[in-house]
């Protein structure tokens, strides 16, 4: 129970594959929420490759400068959304996000489309 988050890639043939998963990583959810103008529960939201690159770079920046975390990648309150602290777990989630997005970005093919999906 709680916030489950997925990133899917849909290839040029319409085949959908999960390429990233987060659990109760509410700062990442909030970033996507602001990006798409509000994430709806259990609905796919299109994001492009540049968005994913931007998120990866932002995670790196916040790790390098923890004092900007609350402004640049704030936590999001929600029922069973996980911790609201800017602690070691918060920064571990950012490191894992960078790893996940590196794989997605490095495996990108022309025609790939990305969708963020969350369930809570």
N, C-alpha and C positions, 0 to 999 in steps of 0.2 A: 504494500500500500504506500502511496506517495507519488512523487513526481518522477515519471519515467519519460526520457527524452531520446529521440531517435533522429538520425540523419540518414536519408535515403538518397541513392543515386538512381536515376532512370536513364537508361542508355538510349541510343538512337533507335533501337528496336522496341522500346516501350517496356523493357524488362526492369523491374524495380529490385534493388538490393540494399539491405541495411549496411551502412558503412561506418556508423558511429553510434554509440549508446552512452547515455549519462543517466545516473540515478541521483535524484535530489540535488542536482547541481544548479541551484536556482539563479546564481549570477549569470550563467550561460543562458538559461531560459529567459531571463529578463532582457539580455542583449538581443536575442531573437525576437522577443515580444516587442521591443521598441523598434527593431528593424522593420518588421512587417506590419506595424500599426496595431498590434494586439493578436496574440496567439490564442486561437480557440481550442478548447479541449477536444482531442481526437480528430483534428483536421490537419491536413497537409498544408504547409505554407512554403511557397517557392522562395529559394535563396540562390544567388548565383555564385560562381567560383570566386569572384572578387570579394564578395561578402565573407566567404570562408577565410580567405587570405587576410582580410582586415581583422577578423576575430582572432586569428592566430597571432598576428602582430600585436594586437591589443593585449592579449594574454601575456606575451613576452614583456611588453612595456610595464604592465602592472607588477609582474614578478620582479622586474628590475627596480621599480619604484613603488614599493608597497603603500606609501602614503597617498597614492592616487587611486587606490582600489575602490574606496567608497564613492568617489566621483565618476570614475571611468567604467567600472564593472561592479555596480552596486548589487547587493543581494535583493531578492524579491520575496516578500512575505506571501505565504499561502498555506493552506491546510496540508500538512505533511510534506512541505517543500524542503525540509532539511534545515541545516544550521543557518543562522543569520549572523554568524561571527566571521570576522576577518582574521582567521587563525591559520594554523598549519594545514588543516583540511581544505580550507578555501584555496590556498596556494597550491596544494597537491592537485586539486581539481583543475586548476589552470594548467599545470604541467601536463596532466593527462590529456587535456583538451588539445594542447599543442601537438602532442604525439598523434592523437587521432586525426587531427586536421592535416598534419604532415602526410600521413598515409593517403588521405582523400585527395589532397592536392597533387601529390606525386603520381597518383594513378588516374588522374583526370584524362579523359579522352574527348575529342571534339564531339559535340552533340550531347554530352552528359548534362543532365539537369538535376538539381538538388532540391530536396524538400525536407523541411524540419517538421517534426511531429511530436506532440507531447500528450501524455495521458496522466490525469490526476484525479 
